[in-house]
Amino acid sequence: MSDKKIKIKQVKSTIGASESQIKVVRALGLKKKDQVVEHLASATIMGMVNKVSHLVQIVD
């Protein structure tokens, strides 16, 4: 799983999100809605995605 790359897309704005959720989205490298970034599917990245799962989604 560590060698697999995933694409993460921000699907909702961070307006109204808590400060910690905004920091997680920024740490993933996302700045705007509909932006897509690519990361290795590590436990750390997957935990970050789970924390803000209502703001982001994994795309193919």
Summary of the structure (lengths in Angstrom):
residues: 60
radius of gyration: 10.7
end to end distance: 15.4
largest distance: 34.3
contacts: 145
relative contact order: 0.35
helix: 30%
strand: 25%
